Amino acid sequence: RQPGCSVYIFDFENEFPDIGRRLAPNATTHHCNYDGVSSAGGPMFRLKVMLADVRAALHVSRGVMPYKYAQHAGPWWLREAVRASPNVVHSIEEADVVYVDDRHNPSAHRYLIAVTMPCPDLTSSLRLATWEPPTSCYFAWAEAKAHHRGHRPFGDDEIYVDPDVYLDAAYTALLQHPVFKSTKGSIFTYFHSHPLMPIASNTFREAQCAGLFIVTERRQARVCILSGLNPNTLEVPYTTSPNIFTMPAPVVRDKLIYFRASCIGRNEGKMLRAAIGAELGQTPNSLVTCHPLGWEDNMLQEMMASRFCLIPPGDTSSSRRLAEVIVTGCIPVFIGPPWPTLPLRTVVQYTQFSLAFNVGNSSAWLTSRSSSQDWDALPTIPIPSLSDIPSALLAMDPLVYEQRQYQLQLVRPMFSFARPPSSLPVANLADVIFSRMCHHVHHERGTLKRLLKRRVEG
C-alpha cells in the first residue's frame, strides 16, 4: 500500500443511475447493451450496424476476443489493477485520487469487443461482436461512433440515447459532485484511450483541466490547451496482447527489418507507409509489406524474429505498433516526417533503445510544408531517402546494437499491462500510471498549500 494515495473508482453508472431513465423515459432498459434494438426499447443502436468479425474464427484458441484484447482497452486494465490494489477505497471521502470510470460497471464480468480490421472493400470499419452483453458501455459505444469518422453508421438507425448525450449528462452531474467542487477537480483522473476521443465533453469545458489526463495523444486535452491552460497529461501506449510475455519466441532474430501494416489512405502517415512498402519491400533478410497478416499473435512472432522494426505514423500520430515492437524486443526505428507520438516520453529515455531517421526526400507523402520537419523528442539521423535505411542499419556497431537491446529489455514491462513471468519486482504500465496519479495529487496539494500560504502572508 502506498501511503497518501488511496484511490476511489468513480463509476458513472453506479454514481448516476437515473441518467438513462431521464434521457430515455420510454426505453424498457437503460443498460448500454447489444440486446436493446429499437423494437425492444433499449438505448443501443440496431444490431445491423454491428458488423460480424469474420476473422475471429481464425483465432481458434480464443474464438471471439473479450474487450481486454482490444487496443483501446487501457481503462479496463487500469480499473482492474486499481480494484486489486490495497490502495483502493470504497468511499470517495477517503480518497486521495478519484479515477473516473466512464466505460464499464466494475462489478460486471462481461466484455465489449472492439476490433479494428480492414473491410473487404478496403475501407476501415469498426467490427463489433459480443462475448456477453456489457452492463455499462456508453464510452465504448461513443468510441465506436467516433471511430467511423464520417462513415455515419448511425444515420439509418433509431437511437434512443446518443452515447455522447449520456456522457455529457454524466459529466455535467460530476461537476456538481461535492468532492469535485471542494477539490476543483484536481484529484480526478480520466483515461481516454482513443486518439479521436477528446477528454473533455461538450459540457465539461475548462472545469476539468485541473485533473490528470491519461491519453494516447496530448491533443485529446485540446479544450484545456485552446483555453491557454497547460493540462496535466500522460501519454500512454495502446494495449498489447496479455499473452505477449508468454508467447514462444524464435531462437534468433534472423530478419534485419520488419514492417507490416495497412497502407491504404490519403493522409501523410498512410502515404509514408505506402512509400516504405514500395521502397523497402525487396530488402534482403527483411519483411516489409503493406499486407496485414490477419491476427495479432502472428505479427507479434514476426516482430520477435526481427532486429529493427519501422515505426511511421498511420491514421493518427499514435499506434499500437510501437508498444508491440518494444514489448517483443525489436528495436524501434522511427521514420519521419511526419513523426509519431512517443508514449511515456517523460518516463523512459527513448534515445537509449531506439533510432530515428529524418528522410530528406519526403515529397512523395508530405502534402504540405506545414508538416514539421523538426522533432524535439529524439535526435534524428538525416538520410537522403527511404532506400538508405537498410545500409544505415547494417552499419550499426554490434556493440551499440547490444546496448540498445539491453536498455530495451529494461523498459519492456512498462509498455504492457501484462506482467512478465518473473520473480523480480518489475513495474508494468498500470504501475507507471498509478505512480503518476499519486505524483499529480501530491503536486496539486503542494500548489494549493503554497497559494494558501501566500494569501495568509498577504
N, C-alpha and C positions, 0 to 999 in steps of 0.2 A: 504493500500500500504506500502511495506517495502522499505524505502529509501536505495539507493545504491545497489539495487538488481533487476534491470529491466531485463526481460528475452525475448529473441528473439527465435522463433521456426524456426529452420533451416531445412526446408523440402526438401529432396533430389529431389523429382520430380519437385517442383517449381523452385529450385535453378539451377538444371542441366537438363533442359527439352530436351536437344539434345542428351543425352547419349543413350537412346533407339534407336534413328534413326541411330546413328553411329555404334552401335553394331549389329543391325539387319536391314540393309538398305532395305531388301526385304519384311519385315513384313508390313502388311497393317494397323496394330495398334500397339502402343507402350505402352499402359497402361497394367499393370500387372492385368489380369482378368481371369475369368473362361470361357470366350467365345472364347478365342484365340486358338482354336485347329489348328493343322498343315494345314488343308485344307483351313482355313480362314486366315492363315498367322500371327496370333498373337504370342507373345513371350511366352505364357503359355504352359505348357505341356498338353498332350492329356487328355481328360476327363476320360478316363478309369482308370487313376491312382488315381482319386478322389473317394474314396470308400464312398458309401452312409452310413449315420449314421442310422443304423437300429433301434437304441434305442431312437432316437429323438422323435418318435411318442408317447413314454411312458410319455413324459412330456407335457401333454395336454395344460397347461396354457401358455407355451412359444412355443411349437412346435419345431422349429429349433432354436438353440441358436445363437444370434448375437455374434460377436467377444468379446465383453466386458465380457462375461461369461467364457471365456477360462482362464485357469490357467496362461498362459503366456501373458495376456493382460495388464500387468502393464504399458508399454509405452503408450498404448492408454489412460488409465485413467490419467496418469500424463500429457499427452499432453492436454487432455480436461480440466484438472484443471488449467494448465498454461494459456490456451486460455481464461478461465473465470476470471483469476486473474487481479486485477488492475495493477499488475507489468508487464504485457505483453506489449511489444513494437513491432512496425512493421518496424523498421529499425535496421539493425544489428549494425550500427554505434552508436546507442543509448544504446546498450545492455551492461549490466554488465555480464550477463550469456547467453550463447548460448546453447540451448537444441537441439541436433541433432535428428531429426525425420526421421529415415530411414525406417519407416513402411508404413504410410498412409498419403494421402493428407488431410490436416486438413480441407479443405473446403467440403470434401465429407461425406455425412451422409450415409455411406454404411459400411458393415461389412464383415469381414472374419471369418469363423468358424474354429476352430481348437480344436477338441475334441479327447482326447486320451481314448481309451477303449480297453479291451481285445477282440481279434478276436475269432470267434468260434473254430479256430484251436489252441487256447491257446497261440498264439504269439501276440506280441504287435505291433500295427499298428496305424498310424495316419489317422483318418477318417475326410474327409473334405466335407462340403456341402456349399451352398450359400444362404445367405439372400438376398443380392443384390451384383452384381459384384463390388469388390473394385477397386478404380482407381489407387492405388499405394500400392502394397503388396509385393514388392520384398524381404524385410527382412522376412516377414512371410512365403513366399514361400521358401526361403533359410532355414528357421527354419523347415519347413515340410520335406525338403530334408535331413537335418541333423538328424531329429528325427527317421528316419528309420534305422539309424545305421547299414548299411551294407545290408539291405534288397533290396537295389537297385531298387526302384520303377520306376526310370527314365531310366533304362537300355534299355527298349524296346520302348521308346518313343522319337520322334523327339522333340528337344528343340531348339527354335530359339535363345533364350538368356538364358544361365545358370544364375540363380539368384546370385550366388557367383561372376560371372563375372561383373554383373551390379553393385553389391555393391563395388567391388574392383575399378571399374571405377569411381564411385561416391566418394569414399573416396580419391582416387588419386586426383580428382578435388578439393576436400575440402582442401587438403594440399596446393594448390596454391591460396586459397582464401586470399585476402589481410588481413582480420581480423585474420584469423588463423595464418598467417605469423607474423603479428605485435605482437600478444599475445603469440606466440609459442604454441598455442593450449591450454593455461592454463585456459581459461574461457569457454571451451567447455565441455558439459556434455553428456554422452552416456548412454543409458539404453538398455541393452540386457538381457531379462528375461528368456532365455532358458539356462540351465547349459551346454548344449553341443555346444553352440554358443560362441566362443571367441569374446571378444570386438574388438580386432584389426583384421582388414582384412589382406590379404596376402600382400597388398601394403602399409599398414599404418606403420607397424613396430614401432620403438621407438618414432616417432614423435607425437604419440597420448598420450604418457604416462604422460604428464603434466596435462591432463584433469581429470575430475571426472568420475569414472566408477560406474554405478548403475547396480548391478549384483545379481544373486541368489547364486553364489559361486565365491569366490575370484579367483579361478584358471582360470576363464574366462579371466583374465588380464595376462595370463601367458607370453605373448610376452614381457611385461614390467618386470615381475618377473624374467624370464630367462635372461634378459639383465642386471640384477643386480640392477634394479631400484625398488623403493618402491611405487607402484601405489596407488593413492587415490581411495579407493573403499568403497562403502556402500552396504553391503549385505542386500537385502530386501526380504520379504516374497512373495510367489506367490499370485496371485489374487484370492480372495474368491468371493462367490456369492454376488451380490449387494443387494439381498433380506435378507441377513443374520441377520440384526438387526430388521427386521420386521416379521420374521417367528414366528409362535406360539411356545412357549417353554413349556415343561412339568412343572407341578406344583412342582414336587420333582425330585431329581436326585436319582433314585432308583437302578441304576447299579453301582457296585463298579469299574469295569474295562471295558474299551471299546477299541477294536481294530478290524478294518475291513479293509482289504487291499488285493490286489493281491500279492501272494507269489510265483509266478511262475518265475523262473530264477535261474541261477547258480552263480550269484555274491554274495558276502558276505552279502550285505544288504537283498537281497531276501531270502537267506537261513536262515538268522536270523528271518525274518518274518515267514517263514515256521516253524521254531522251536517254535516261540511264539504261533502259531496256534495249534501246536501239544501238547505243554506242558500246555497251559492255556485254551484250548478250552472248558474244562468242569468246569471252575471256577464258583462257585455258585454266583448268582446275578450279572453276568457279561455277556458281549457279546464279545467274542474273536473268530474271524473266518477269514479264508482266502478266503471267497466267497464275492466278491464285490456285492453291493446291486443293482446297476443299475444306479440310478440317484442321483445327489449330494444332493438335498434337503432332501431326506430320511435319508442319512447318517448324515447330519447336525443335524437333530432332534434326532437321536440316540446319538450323542455327547452331546446334551443339556440335555439328561436324564442320563448322566454318571458323576461320580465324578473324575475318573482318566482316562486319555487317553494315551496309549502307543505310543511312537514315536521312532521307529527304522529307519535307512536309508532304501532306496529302490534301484532303478536302479542307483541313484546318492545319494550324501550325503544330498541333499535338497529335500523337497517335499512340496506339497500344504497342506498336512495334518496338519502340525504344525500351520499354520495360521488359519485353520478352527477350530482346537482344542482350540486355545487361544480365538478366537472371540466368540465361543459358550460357553465359560466359564468353560471348562473342564480342570482340572489341567494337564499340560503336564508332562509325565513321560518318560524321555529319557533312552533308553536301548542300551548298548554297551559293548565292542567294536564290530564292528566299530561304530563310533559316527557320528551323523548328524550335518549339518551346523546349526548355530544359527543366523538367520537374526536379524538385528538391535541390535546385541550384544553390540555395542558401545553406544546405546541409552537407552536400558532398562536393568534392573537388573534381569536376569533370576533366580538368587538364591532366589528371594523373592516370586516367584509364580510357581516354578517347582521343579521337583526331577530328579535325575539321578542315575541309578543303574548300577554298574560295575559288570558284570557277570563273575565269576571266571572260570566256566566250559564252555568255548566258542568253544571247538574243533569241535562241530557239524557244525559250519558255518564259522569260521575263517580258510581260506585256506592257510595262511602263517603267519609266525611270524612278517612279515613286517608291518602288520596292528597294528597300535599303540594301546597299552593298556592304554596310558596316554591321558588325555583330560584336557587342561588347562582352558576350557571355564566355567566349573562348578565343584564344589566339588562333588565327586561321593560317593555313598553308596555301599560298597562291599557286594555282596551276592554270595553264592556258585553256585546257578543255577537259571534258569528262574522260576522254580516252587516255589521259595521262595518269589516271588514278591507279591502275594496276602496277605500273612501273614505280610509282611513288611508294606504294605499299611494299613491293618486293625489296625496295632499297632500305627498308627499316632495319636498323641494327637488331639482331636477335635478342640482345640483352635488353634493349628498350622495349621490345615486344613482351618479354617475360616480366619486366617491371610493371607494365600496364596490365598484364594478366593478373599479377599478384594483387594490385590495387583493385581490380575489378572484382576479384573474389571477396574482398573485404566489404564492398558496398552491395553485393548481390541481394542479401536478405532485405535491405531497406526498400527495394523496389517490388516487393511482393507482400501480400497479406498472409500468405502461407509461411510456415516456418520450416527451414531445412532440418532434416533428421540428424540433429547434433546434440550432444550433451552440453555443449558450450552455450552460455547465455548470449544470444545474438539478438539485435534489435531488428524487428521486421517493420513493415510500413505502418502498421497500427501503432507500434511503439513510437515511431517518429512523429506521427500526427498527434498522439496523446501528449508527448513531451512538448510539442509546440502549443497545444491548447493550454497546458499548465503555464508555460512561459508567458503566453499572451495575458492570462489573467493576472499573473504576478506583476507584469509590466503595467497593466492598467491600474492595479492597486497603487503602485508606486507613483504613477502620474497623478492619480486622484489625491494622494496624501500630499504631494508637492503643491498642488493647486490649493488645497485647504490651508496648508501652512502659509502660503503667500497671502491668502485672504485674511488670515488671523493677524499676520505681521503687518499687513497693510492697514 
